Amino acid sequence: MEQWDLYTKDRIPTGEVMVRGDAVPENRYRMVIHVCIFNSRGQMLIQQRQVDKQGWSNLWDVSVGGHALAGESSSEAAEREVAEEIGLKISLDQVRPALTIDFVNGFDDMYTMIQEVDLDSLILQEEEVQAVKWATLDEICQMIDDKTFIPYHKSLLELLFFLSKHKDAHTT
């Protein structure tokens, strides 16, 4: 049973937890993370969700995403999710998210990092990820138009690609 910490609108922990699948209580918020891994050629590592994955099944997504578990910090959740979903060990010690997006029921911390990754060396989490590949911004925008990529706002993806080329991207 997966549990998530709950926060106030000002992102102050309430000491309350919720169970995955339950409705987020009114005036409470949860934390999710996304990690966008870029290579030196300006491509983003993207993953294709499993066909039976609840929510956005079979669609392509940014490198990694998931919920922070109860007791986890944002960076701890990001490190764990990257290791679980694609089998890559990263360190985000002393690294802040490149940006945070507020959504109806929570906060989404988005990390950008530059790392050369050999796709053949990745160990994909069978329950969640069916494939990975490198893609340019133009390719991802075309995939959004083709309805094969999660329908993020294209301007968000443009911002993430921009941040990856500037000081906000964590380099390993």
Order of alpha helices (4+ residues) and beta strands (2+ residues): beta-beta-beta-beta-beta-beta-alpha-beta-beta-beta-alpha-alpha-beta
